[in-house]
């Protein structure tokens, strides 16, 4: 066992006035299976990069382990998979990688296929397998579950549960529950470490927040009374000074000028002294206000004037060339129905959504869409987002004020509003698409993997929104906790 000791860590990006981390201290045991969580943009990947030594910082990071980071940067994806693996671990033996792939239930035959020919899930598993062939390394695993199907996530979680010595960034609650024994949470102004999985952390956080909210209300009340006392003292001093001025102008108070001058001076001195004491007391109490995460309630604008069936698929099969991808899929959507389309990667889930949206995809069967049906769509792809949010709102006929209000509730900083969207993190880009969808009144919401890269607290906000407003939806999602809470029906491919 060894420790990673972090002392008084402070970091900000060059040219930025705000610190990402400020005077952070914590210790991490290298035997832990740690889950790293936090809102989008809080610095989870930055924290991993600091451990890797890629950024300059103040403070100390002390450890006697070598860090290894996922995902790897693959220089030539056309090489055989074994050669790609050997490049990342020069001392790699065939049996080592074959053993790890076997534990991940991946055939070792893929080692002799070009890396570029592997599916996304296979690439993830190969890179994870290479990580665990590196002995005496502490592993930094950054969001491995994005785009993995439910089965792939479950198998990866079971694999990681047999390992130790890593920090795992993930927003999937069920995944973290299966393979983490400690949670490192990046809060607004601190980093906290707690023993247990995500559910343990979440329950403790709820109890702690309930207590702190009550205590904070008491502190805020005391601060308000102190501020009021400060204002009363200032008012007394202002009245005394006014009387002195009137006296000096010869208005009333004849014969009282010296006395009023002395009284005004004494009152002003006393007022300043009291104000300083109150300011000190206020600042001390403000330091006690805890680091509580607030998740503001979201609102939705579904159009509820469409009764009966609004969408129906009847025996729909999709083809890529001569290959049948889906076979005779049937389901219907009425008001309040929330359909989760589930299946392994490559089973045609996204293709069904694109077909509903009117894309030219080779298929058999019938698709019925109600006349006048208004659909709000969130695509899986975010790469096209460029320019400022105001421009995006104007181009897509979105209420800019509402759009930005929703983004603020999803923990967007105001400074992001003036940045080019191409500089956003993947989580921020996905939030942009979701906020745009929520800003538009619609009969039916079609979302393709909406929770990819979205932080846990925002996922819970969106779940609560869906359950409260019960919009008609068809969505593809691999977060099992989200699916349980959001879906009324599952169509399995």
Secondary structure by P-SEA (a helix, b strand, c coil): cccccccbbbbbccccccccccccccccccccbbbbbbcccccaaaaaaaaaccccccbbbbbcbbbbbcccccccccccaaaaaaaacccccaaaaaaaaaaacccccccccccccccaaaaaaaaaaaaaacccbbbbbccccccccaaaaaaaaaaaaaccccccccccaaaaaacccbbbbbcccccccccccaaaaaaaaaaaaaaaaaaaaaaaaaaaaaaaaaaaaaaaaaaaaaaaaaaaaccccccaaaaaaaaaaaaaaaaaaaaaaaaaaaaaaaaaccbbbbbcbbbbbcccccccccbbbcbbbbbcccccccccccccccccbbbbbbbcccccaaaaaaaaacccccccbbbbbccbbbbbbbbcccccccccaaaaaaaaccaaaaaaaaaaaacccccccccccccccaaaaaaaaaaaaaaccccbbbbccccccccaaaaaaaaaaaaaacccccccccaaaaaaacccccccc
